[in-house]
Amino acid sequence: MSSQRLRLYTHRYSLALVMILVLGTATADASGPPVNITAVLGHTATFKCPNQKSGTVTRLYIQKVNGVQGSSEIYINGFDLSRNLVVPIEYQNRTKVNRTALSMEMTDVSVPDEGLYKCYIFYGTLATLSKSIPEIYLKVTAKYSVPTIEKECSERKNGDGAAGKSCQLSCSSTGGYPQSAVKWAELNPSLMSVVHNESSEDLLSKTWTINQTITYNCDHPTNVSCAVDDAVSPTITICETEHFSVEVIVAIVCVLAFVLLLLLVFMVMKLCCQRRQRAANQGDHENAVPLTDCHSQLKRV
């Protein structure tokens, strides 16, 4: 059978199956609120249909509710003891039914898989449909990357002359689902204003990239971080005490080195002068006539 004929056959069979189920649900009701399950994007989800009464389950159809206000349903997978069911091509390699546990395992979960599913359970040889239709709601999630946070601060002057700083902060995170928003920690909302806010969806994976840029006015050191869903950025400090720039530090070091060099030269020159003076004094002392010699010479005269 060609792939085109197989698609056509699957489509017709699914439509026929939906019609049968619509007729069967004329006397069936939803069994309370849906059971909520969660799956991480790209991972596995398990749909467990509750066995509501004793007896042999002869058929199980798991269908996804589609359309506006659930106006249509799509057959996903199941089993029928009296015949082989054709699974839609999209789910043939991603879903597997456990007849004993009345469950279905779906691998490689994607964002379009999110939604409401129904379990149609038939009992006995007469294939009697259960009076209540169990519902399962699949919620798909994807973790956002650790947000990157950047700052750029500059001096500002208030109208009253008080000094302070104005900082522009940017936060960005990617690869998450569902759509989320940036949250800032340790910031006073009254001193914050949003400059840019953007959320973009990847057309292939349906995941989101979140970006936001704000300005924040402050006059004392403040620790700040941003979060997107459960992902939190590293903490940075803004409006910290001003430090000397590298250029100023280099200039100060050069000046100090020059002053120390001058002092060293001065001390060396002074030491040399002292040595010369001591040497000169010592020479004059050696050339002087002893006092006893002077007395002997006077007597001779």
KOLMISE-704993 format. One record per residue (C-alpha): residue number from 1; residue in three letters; x, y, z. Coordinates in pm, whole numbers. Each point is the difference from the previous one (the first is absolute). Layout:
<rec kolfi="NUM" pati="ALA" X="X" Y="Y" Z="Z"/>
...
//
This chain:
<rec kolfi="1" pati="MET" X="0" Y="0" Z="0"/>
<rec kolfi="2" pati="SER" X="142" Y="340" Z="-98"/>
<rec kolfi="3" pati="SER" X="55" Y="272" Z="262"/>
<rec kolfi="4" pati="GLN" X="-267" Y="215" Z="-167"/>
<rec kolfi="5" pati="ARG" X="-261" Y="-276" Z="20"/>
<rec kolfi="6" pati="LEU" X="104" Y="-71" Z="357"/>
<rec kolfi="7" pati="ARG" X="-55" Y="364" Z="97"/>
<rec kolfi="8" pati="LEU" X="-338" Y="0" Z="-172"/>
<rec kolfi="9" pati="TYR" X="-101" Y="-324" Z="169"/>
<rec kolfi="10" pati="THR" X="116" Y="127" Z="340"/>
<rec kolfi="11" pati="HIS" X="-188" Y="325" Z="-46"/>
<rec kolfi="12" pati="ARG" X="-324" Y="-176" Z="-100"/>
<rec kolfi="13" pati="TYR" X="33" Y="-252" Z="281"/>
<rec kolfi="14" pati="SER" X="61" Y="273" Z="256"/>
<rec kolfi="15" pati="LEU" X="-304" Y="192" Z="-119"/>
<rec kolfi="16" pati="ALA" X="-212" Y="-311" Z="16"/>
<rec kolfi="17" pati="LEU" X="130" Y="-78" Z="346"/>
<rec kolfi="18" pati="VAL" X="-80" Y="352" Z="119"/>
<rec kolfi="19" pati="MET" X="-356" Y="-34" Z="-132"/>
<rec kolfi="20" pati="ILE" X="-43" Y="-328" Z="187"/>
<rec kolfi="21" pati="LEU" X="125" Y="159" Z="318"/>
<rec kolfi="22" pati="VAL" X="-224" Y="303" Z="-39"/>
<rec kolfi="23" pati="LEU" X="-298" Y="-232" Z="-27"/>
<rec kolfi="24" pati="GLY" X="125" Y="-200" Z="296"/>
<rec kolfi="25" pati="THR" X="48" Y="307" Z="218"/>
<rec kolfi="26" pati="ALA" X="-360" Y="110" Z="-40"/>
<rec kolfi="27" pati="THR" X="-66" Y="-166" Z="335"/>
<rec kolfi="28" pati="ALA" X="350" Y="36" Z="142"/>
<rec kolfi="29" pati="ASP" X="126" Y="280" Z="223"/>
<rec kolfi="30" pati="ALA" X="343" Y="131" Z="95"/>
<rec kolfi="31" pati="SER" X="121" Y="-155" Z="324"/>
<rec kolfi="32" pati="GLY" X="62" Y="318" Z="195"/>
<rec kolfi="33" pati="PRO" X="294" Y="237" Z="-56"/>
<rec kolfi="34" pati="PRO" X="288" Y="-118" Z="-219"/>
<rec kolfi="35" pati="VAL" X="303" Y="-168" Z="152"/>
<rec kolfi="36" pati="ASN" X="296" Y="233" Z="-50"/>
<rec kolfi="37" pati="ILE" X="335" Y="-141" Z="-108"/>
<rec kolfi="38" pati="THR" X="319" Y="190" Z="-90"/>
<rec kolfi="39" pati="ALA" X="278" Y="-93" Z="-241"/>
<rec kolfi="40" pati="VAL" X="326" Y="176" Z="-80"/>
<rec kolfi="41" pati="LEU" X="53" Y="90" Z="-364"/>
<rec kolfi="42" pati="GLY" X="171" Y="-289" Z="-180"/>
<rec kolfi="43" pati="HIS" X="-64" Y="-246" Z="286"/>
<rec kolfi="44" pati="THR" X="-270" Y="-264" Z="62"/>
<rec kolfi="45" pati="ALA" X="-360" Y="28" Z="123"/>
<rec kolfi="46" pati="THR" X="-217" Y="-285" Z="129"/>
<rec kolfi="47" pati="PHE" X="-378" Y="15" Z="-36"/>
<rec kolfi="48" pati="LYS" X="-174" Y="-228" Z="252"/>
<rec kolfi="49" pati="CYS" X="-365" Y="-76" Z="-74"/>
<rec kolfi="50" pati="PRO" X="-179" Y="-120" Z="317"/>
<rec kolfi="51" pati="ASN" X="-174" Y="-336" Z="-15"/>
<rec kolfi="52" pati="GLN" X="-342" Y="101" Z="130"/>
<rec kolfi="53" pati="LYS" X="-166" Y="-339" Z="38"/>
<rec kolfi="54" pati="SER" X="67" Y="-371" Z="1"/>
<rec kolfi="55" pati="GLY" X="-6" Y="-191" Z="-322"/>
<rec kolfi="56" pati="THR" X="211" Y="-44" Z="-307"/>
<rec kolfi="57" pati="VAL" X="96" Y="316" Z="-184"/>
<rec kolfi="58" pati="THR" X="-52" Y="-80" Z="-367"/>
<rec kolfi="59" pati="ARG" X="75" Y="341" Z="-145"/>
<rec kolfi="60" pati="LEU" X="196" Y="309" Z="102"/>
<rec kolfi="61" pati="TYR" X="12" Y="314" Z="-208"/>
<rec kolfi="62" pati="ILE" X="213" Y="293" Z="114"/>
<rec kolfi="63" pati="GLN" X="-89" Y="317" Z="-186"/>
<rec kolfi="64" pati="LYS" X="120" Y="361" Z="10"/>
<rec kolfi="65" pati="VAL" X="-255" Y="279" Z="12"/>
<rec kolfi="66" pati="ASN" X="53" Y="258" Z="-273"/>
<rec kolfi="67" pati="GLY" X="-185" Y="285" Z="-160"/>
<rec kolfi="68" pati="VAL" X="-180" Y="296" Z="146"/>
<rec kolfi="69" pati="GLN" X="-150" Y="-92" Z="338"/>
<rec kolfi="70" pati="GLY" X="81" Y="-367" Z="-61"/>
<rec kolfi="71" pati="SER" X="-208" Y="-27" Z="-315"/>
<rec kolfi="72" pati="SER" X="207" Y="-291" Z="-138"/>
<rec kolfi="73" pati="GLU" X="217" Y="-286" Z="118"/>
<rec kolfi="74" pati="ILE" X="302" Y="-178" Z="-148"/>
<rec kolfi="75" pati="TYR" X="68" Y="-370" Z="58"/>
<rec kolfi="76" pati="ILE" X="349" Y="-45" Z="149"/>
<rec kolfi="77" pati="ASN" X="33" Y="-368" Z="93"/>
<rec kolfi="78" pati="GLY" X="-183" Y="-288" Z="167"/>
<rec kolfi="79" pati="PHE" X="-100" Y="-359" Z="-60"/>
<rec kolfi="80" pati="ASP" X="-297" Y="-212" Z="-108"/>
<rec kolfi="81" pati="LEU" X="3" Y="-372" Z="75"/>
<rec kolfi="82" pati="SER" X="-210" Y="-68" Z="-309"/>
<rec kolfi="83" pati="ARG" X="213" Y="189" Z="-252"/>
<rec kolfi="84" pati="ASN" X="327" Y="179" Z="-59"/>
<rec kolfi="85" pati="LEU" X="-16" Y="376" Z="30"/>
<rec kolfi="86" pati="VAL" X="203" Y="226" Z="-226"/>
<rec kolfi="87" pati="VAL" X="195" Y="260" Z="197"/>
<rec kolfi="88" pati="PRO" X="47" Y="337" Z="-173"/>
<rec kolfi="89" pati="ILE" X="346" Y="33" Z="-152"/>
<rec kolfi="90" pati="GLU" X="92" Y="286" Z="232"/>
<rec kolfi="91" pati="TYR" X="-43" Y="-224" Z="305"/>
<rec kolfi="92" pati="GLN" X="108" Y="-340" Z="-131"/>
<rec kolfi="93" pati="ASN" X="358" Y="26" Z="128"/>
<rec kolfi="94" pati="ARG" X="-75" Y="222" Z="300"/>
<rec kolfi="95" pati="THR" X="-285" Y="-179" Z="179"/>
<rec kolfi="96" pati="LYS" X="-35" Y="-346" Z="149"/>
<rec kolfi="97" pati="VAL" X="-306" Y="-144" Z="177"/>
<rec kolfi="98" pati="ASN" X="12" Y="-232" Z="299"/>
<rec kolfi="99" pati="ARG" X="-321" Y="-206" Z="-18"/>
<rec kolfi="100" pati="THR" X="33" Y="-137" Z="354"/>
<rec kolfi="101" pati="ALA" X="57" Y="337" Z="167"/>
<rec kolfi="102" pati="LEU" X="-235" Y="186" Z="-238"/>
<rec kolfi="103" pati="SER" X="269" Y="259" Z="-56"/>
<rec kolfi="104" pati="MET" X="183" Y="165" Z="-286"/>
<rec kolfi="105" pati="GLU" X="360" Y="116" Z="-3"/>
<rec kolfi="106" pati="MET" X="89" Y="294" Z="-224"/>
<rec kolfi="107" pati="THR" X="367" Y="73" Z="-69"/>
<rec kolfi="108" pati="ASP" X="172" Y="310" Z="-135"/>
<rec kolfi="109" pati="VAL" X="-279" Y="225" Z="127"/>
<rec kolfi="110" pati="SER" X="-37" Y="325" Z="-193"/>
<rec kolfi="111" pati="VAL" X="-193" Y="320" Z="65"/>
<rec kolfi="112" pati="PRO" X="-287" Y="-94" Z="-241"/>
<rec kolfi="113" pati="ASP" X="-60" Y="-312" Z="216"/>
<rec kolfi="114" pati="GLU" X="-125" Y="222" Z="281"/>
<rec kolfi="115" pati="GLY" X="-375" Y="-14" Z="50"/>
<rec kolfi="116" pati="LEU" X="-297" Y="-207" Z="111"/>
<rec kolfi="117" pati="TYR" X="-21" Y="-375" Z="-62"/>
<rec kolfi="118" pati="LYS" X="-293" Y="-238" Z="50"/>
<rec kolfi="119" pati="CYS" X="-6" Y="-372" Z="79"/>
<rec kolfi="120" pati="TYR" X="-283" Y="-196" Z="-163"/>
<rec kolfi="121" pati="ILE" X="-20" Y="-335" Z="178"/>
<rec kolfi="122" pati="PHE" X="-225" Y="-285" Z="-123"/>
<rec kolfi="123" pati="TYR" X="-84" Y="-307" Z="210"/>
<rec kolfi="124" pati="GLY" X="-118" Y="-355" Z="-82"/>
<rec kolfi="125" pati="THR" X="-87" Y="-174" Z="-321"/>
<rec kolfi="126" pati="LEU" X="-265" Y="260" Z="-76"/>
<rec kolfi="127" pati="ALA" X="264" Y="274" Z="22"/>
<rec kolfi="128" pati="THR" X="-202" Y="207" Z="243"/>
<rec kolfi="129" pati="LEU" X="144" Y="350" Z="34"/>
<rec kolfi="130" pati="SER" X="71" Y="120" Z="350"/>
<rec kolfi="131" pati="LYS" X="-259" Y="250" Z="122"/>
<rec kolfi="132" pati="SER" X="270" Y="249" Z="96"/>
<rec kolfi="133" pati="ILE" X="283" Y="108" Z="-227"/>
<rec kolfi="134" pati="PRO" X="328" Y="54" Z="193"/>
<rec kolfi="135" pati="GLU" X="187" Y="313" Z="-109"/>
<rec kolfi="136" pati="ILE" X="372" Y="70" Z="25"/>
<rec kolfi="137" pati="TYR" X="158" Y="341" Z="-56"/>
<rec kolfi="138" pati="LEU" X="363" Y="0" Z="-111"/>
<rec kolfi="139" pati="LYS" X="205" Y="307" Z="87"/>
<rec kolfi="140" pati="VAL" X="334" Y="40" Z="-177"/>
<rec kolfi="141" pati="THR" X="286" Y="192" Z="158"/>
<rec kolfi="142" pati="ALA" X="355" Y="92" Z="-100"/>
<rec kolfi="143" pati="LYS" X="258" Y="151" Z="232"/>
<rec kolfi="144" pati="TYR" X="133" Y="343" Z="-82"/>
<rec kolfi="145" pati="SER" X="375" Y="52" Z="-18"/>
<rec kolfi="146" pati="VAL" X="174" Y="180" Z="287"/>
<rec kolfi="147" pati="PRO" X="-74" Y="366" Z="-78"/>
<rec kolfi="148" pati="THR" X="283" Y="229" Z="-99"/>
<rec kolfi="149" pati="ILE" X="-2" Y="336" Z="179"/>
<rec kolfi="150" pati="GLU" X="192" Y="310" Z="-107"/>
<rec kolfi="151" pati="LYS" X="33" Y="349" Z="145"/>
<rec kolfi="152" pati="GLU" X="110" Y="343" Z="-117"/>
<rec kolfi="153" pati="CYS" X="-5" Y="280" Z="258"/>
<rec kolfi="154" pati="SER" X="65" Y="374" Z="-28"/>
<rec kolfi="155" pati="GLU" X="-11" Y="298" Z="234"/>
<rec kolfi="156" pati="ARG" X="-319" Y="198" Z="25"/>
<rec kolfi="157" pati="LYS" X="-113" Y="320" Z="169"/>
<rec kolfi="158" pati="ASN" X="-339" Y="51" Z="158"/>
<rec kolfi="159" pati="GLY" X="-183" Y="328" Z="-15"/>
<rec kolfi="160" pati="ASP" X="94" Y="73" Z="359"/>
<rec kolfi="161" pati="GLY" X="368" Y="-56" Z="-73"/>
<rec kolfi="162" pati="ALA" X="24" Y="-338" Z="172"/>
<rec kolfi="163" pati="ALA" X="243" Y="-236" Z="-168"/>
<rec kolfi="164" pati="GLY" X="-82" Y="-352" Z="-104"/>
<rec kolfi="165" pati="LYS" X="27" Y="-252" Z="-282"/>
<rec kolfi="166" pati="SER" X="-222" Y="-118" Z="-281"/>
<rec kolfi="167" pati="CYS" X="59" Y="-362" Z="-102"/>
<rec kolfi="168" pati="GLN" X="-126" Y="-178" Z="-309"/>
<rec kolfi="169" pati="LEU" X="-51" Y="-370" Z="70"/>
<rec kolfi="170" pati="SER" X="-62" Y="-272" Z="-259"/>
<rec kolfi="171" pati="CYS" X="-121" Y="-356" Z="63"/>
<rec kolfi="172" pati="SER" X="-32" Y="-277" Z="-260"/>
<rec kolfi="173" pati="SER" X="-91" Y="-371" Z="5"/>
<rec kolfi="174" pati="THR" X="-75" Y="-255" Z="-274"/>
<rec kolfi="175" pati="GLY" X="-145" Y="-344" Z="-71"/>
<rec kolfi="176" pati="GLY" X="-290" Y="-4" Z="244"/>
<rec kolfi="177" pati="TYR" X="-369" Y="-91" Z="-14"/>
<rec kolfi="178" pati="PRO" X="-263" Y="121" Z="69"/>
<rec kolfi="179" pati="GLN" X="48" Y="371" Z="-56"/>
<rec kolfi="180" pati="SER" X="120" Y="179" Z="310"/>
<rec kolfi="181" pati="ALA" X="117" Y="345" Z="110"/>
<rec kolfi="182" pati="VAL" X="303" Y="160" Z="167"/>
<rec kolfi="183" pati="LYS" X="-14" Y="61" Z="374"/>
<rec kolfi="184" pati="TRP" X="251" Y="221" Z="183"/>
<rec kolfi="185" pati="ALA" X="111" Y="-64" Z="357"/>
<rec kolfi="186" pati="GLU" X="100" Y="262" Z="258"/>
<rec kolfi="187" pati="LEU" X="-118" Y="296" Z="-209"/>
<rec kolfi="188" pati="ASN" X="-248" Y="268" Z="101"/>
<rec kolfi="189" pati="PRO" X="-272" Y="5" Z="-270"/>
<rec kolfi="190" pati="SER" X="-49" Y="375" Z="45"/>
<rec kolfi="191" pati="LEU" X="361" Y="61" Z="-111"/>
<rec kolfi="192" pati="MET" X="-22" Y="-233" Z="-299"/>
<rec kolfi="193" pati="SER" X="-127" Y="63" Z="-352"/>
<rec kolfi="194" pati="VAL" X="-18" Y="-245" Z="-293"/>
<rec kolfi="195" pati="VAL" X="188" Y="108" Z="-312"/>
<rec kolfi="196" pati="HIS" X="-38" Y="-312" Z="-214"/>
<rec kolfi="197" pati="ASN" X="-203" Y="-319" Z="41"/>
<rec kolfi="198" pati="GLU" X="2" Y="-280" Z="-259"/>
<rec kolfi="199" pati="SER" X="-119" Y="-360" Z="-21"/>
<rec kolfi="200" pati="SER" X="69" Y="-201" Z="-315"/>
<rec kolfi="201" pati="GLU" X="-107" Y="-355" Z="-86"/>
<rec kolfi="202" pati="ASP" X="216" Y="-247" Z="-189"/>
<rec kolfi="203" pati="LEU" X="-206" Y="-115" Z="-299"/>
<rec kolfi="204" pati="LEU" X="143" Y="-352" Z="9"/>
<rec kolfi="205" pati="SER" X="20" Y="-93" Z="369"/>
<rec kolfi="206" pati="LYS" X="-272" Y="245" Z="118"/>
<rec kolfi="207" pati="THR" X="225" Y="99" Z="291"/>
<rec kolfi="208" pati="TRP" X="39" Y="362" Z="112"/>
<rec kolfi="209" pati="THR" X="277" Y="255" Z="32"/>
<rec kolfi="210" pati="ILE" X="-63" Y="272" Z="258"/>
<rec kolfi="211" pati="ASN" X="180" Y="338" Z="6"/>
<rec kolfi="212" pati="GLN" X="-54" Y="306" Z="215"/>
<rec kolfi="213" pati="THR" X="192" Y="323" Z="55"/>
<rec kolfi="214" pati="ILE" X="-74" Y="242" Z="283"/>
<rec kolfi="215" pati="THR" X="146" Y="315" Z="155"/>
<rec kolfi="216" pati="TYR" X="45" Y="28" Z="374"/>
<rec kolfi="217" pati="ASN" X="94" Y="304" Z="209"/>
<rec kolfi="218" pati="CYS" X="194" Y="-53" Z="321"/>
<rec kolfi="219" pati="ASP" X="236" Y="176" Z="237"/>
<rec kolfi="220" pati="HIS" X="148" Y="-291" Z="200"/>
<rec kolfi="221" pati="PRO" X="140" Y="-347" Z="-84"/>
<rec kolfi="222" pati="THR" X="-275" Y="-248" Z="-90"/>
<rec kolfi="223" pati="ASN" X="19" Y="-372" Z="-78"/>
<rec kolfi="224" pati="VAL" X="-228" Y="-104" Z="-284"/>
<rec kolfi="225" pati="SER" X="-89" Y="-313" Z="-196"/>
<rec kolfi="226" pati="CYS" X="-265" Y="-91" Z="-255"/>
<rec kolfi="227" pati="ALA" X="-208" Y="-313" Z="-46"/>
<rec kolfi="228" pati="VAL" X="-195" Y="-153" Z="-288"/>
<rec kolfi="229" pati="ASP" X="-233" Y="-272" Z="124"/>
<rec kolfi="230" pati="ASP" X="219" Y="-214" Z="232"/>
<rec kolfi="231" pati="ALA" X="332" Y="107" Z="-154"/>
<rec kolfi="232" pati="VAL" X="191" Y="262" Z="203"/>
<rec kolfi="233" pati="SER" X="296" Y="208" Z="-115"/>
<rec kolfi="234" pati="PRO" X="320" Y="62" Z="199"/>
<rec kolfi="235" pati="THR" X="-16" Y="295" Z="241"/>
<rec kolfi="236" pati="ILE" X="175" Y="323" Z="-94"/>
<rec kolfi="237" pati="THR" X="51" Y="327" Z="190"/>
<rec kolfi="238" pati="ILE" X="-104" Y="338" Z="-134"/>
<rec kolfi="239" pati="CYS" X="57" Y="352" Z="134"/>
<rec kolfi="240" pati="GLU" X="308" Y="-120" Z="187"/>
<rec kolfi="241" pati="THR" X="249" Y="248" Z="152"/>
<rec kolfi="242" pati="GLU" X="211" Y="165" Z="-268"/>
<rec kolfi="243" pati="HIS" X="354" Y="-134" Z="-31"/>
<rec kolfi="244" pati="PHE" X="300" Y="152" Z="-174"/>
<rec kolfi="245" pati="SER" X="29" Y="-89" Z="-364"/>
<rec kolfi="246" pati="VAL" X="295" Y="-199" Z="-130"/>
<rec kolfi="247" pati="GLU" X="147" Y="311" Z="-161"/>
<rec kolfi="248" pati="VAL" X="-11" Y="192" Z="328"/>
<rec kolfi="249" pati="ILE" X="156" Y="-289" Z="190"/>
<rec kolfi="250" pati="VAL" X="284" Y="-27" Z="-255"/>
<rec kolfi="251" pati="ALA" X="64" Y="375" Z="22"/>
<rec kolfi="252" pati="ILE" X="14" Y="-11" Z="381"/>
<rec kolfi="253" pati="VAL" X="243" Y="-294" Z="-9"/>
<rec kolfi="254" pati="CYS" X="226" Y="186" Z="-246"/>
<rec kolfi="255" pati="VAL" X="5" Y="313" Z="215"/>
<rec kolfi="256" pati="LEU" X="81" Y="-197" Z="313"/>
<rec kolfi="257" pati="ALA" X="277" Y="-188" Z="-181"/>
<rec kolfi="258" pati="PHE" X="151" Y="329" Z="-123"/>
<rec kolfi="259" pati="VAL" X="-10" Y="152" Z="349"/>
<rec kolfi="260" pati="LEU" X="165" Y="-309" Z="148"/>
<rec kolfi="261" pati="LEU" X="267" Y="15" Z="-269"/>
<rec kolfi="262" pati="LEU" X="74" Y="365" Z="83"/>
<rec kolfi="263" pati="LEU" X="25" Y="-83" Z="369"/>
<rec kolfi="264" pati="LEU" X="237" Y="-285" Z="-78"/>
<rec kolfi="265" pati="VAL" X="221" Y="224" Z="-214"/>
<rec kolfi="266" pati="PHE" X="2" Y="267" Z="270"/>
<rec kolfi="267" pati="MET" X="97" Y="-252" Z="268"/>
<rec kolfi="268" pati="VAL" X="279" Y="-144" Z="-217"/>
<rec kolfi="269" pati="MET" X="139" Y="348" Z="-72"/>
<rec kolfi="270" pati="LYS" X="-15" Y="94" Z="368"/>
<rec kolfi="271" pati="LEU" X="177" Y="-321" Z="96"/>
<rec kolfi="272" pati="CYS" X="274" Y="67" Z="-255"/>
<rec kolfi="273" pati="CYS" X="48" Y="356" Z="130"/>
<rec kolfi="274" pati="GLN" X="28" Y="-126" Z="357"/>
<rec kolfi="275" pati="ARG" X="263" Y="-254" Z="-102"/>
<rec kolfi="276" pati="ARG" X="203" Y="267" Z="-182"/>
<rec kolfi="277" pati="GLN" X="-17" Y="234" Z="298"/>
<rec kolfi="278" pati="ARG" X="116" Y="-272" Z="238"/>
<rec kolfi="279" pati="ALA" X="284" Y="-90" Z="-234"/>
<rec kolfi="280" pati="ALA" X="107" Y="365" Z="-23"/>
<rec kolfi="281" pati="ASN" X="-8" Y="44" Z="377"/>
<rec kolfi="282" pati="GLN" X="207" Y="-311" Z="47"/>
<rec kolfi="283" pati="GLY" X="267" Y="129" Z="-247"/>
<rec kolfi="284" pati="ASP" X="38" Y="336" Z="182"/>
<rec kolfi="285" pati="HIS" X="46" Y="-182" Z="328"/>
<rec kolfi="286" pati="GLU" X="284" Y="-211" Z="-139"/>
<rec kolfi="287" pati="ASN" X="187" Y="306" Z="-140"/>
<rec kolfi="288" pati="ALA" X="-18" Y="198" Z="324"/>
<rec kolfi="289" pati="VAL" X="333" Y="28" Z="222"/>
<rec kolfi="290" pati="PRO" X="-32" Y="-168" Z="335"/>
<rec kolfi="291" pati="LEU" X="10" Y="236" Z="302"/>
<rec kolfi="292" pati="THR" X="303" Y="-176" Z="160"/>
<rec kolfi="293" pati="ASP" X="207" Y="61" Z="-313"/>
<rec kolfi="294" pati="CYS" X="-78" Y="373" Z="17"/>
<rec kolfi="295" pati="HIS" X="141" Y="23" Z="359"/>
<rec kolfi="296" pati="SER" X="319" Y="-183" Z="-92"/>
<rec kolfi="297" pati="GLN" X="63" Y="234" Z="-290"/>
<rec kolfi="298" pati="LEU" X="-47" Y="307" Z="224"/>
<rec kolfi="299" pati="LYS" X="260" Y="-126" Z="250"/>
<rec kolfi="300" pati="ARG" X="256" Y="-49" Z="-273"/>
<rec kolfi="301" pati="VAL" X="-44" Y="359" Z="-102"/>
//
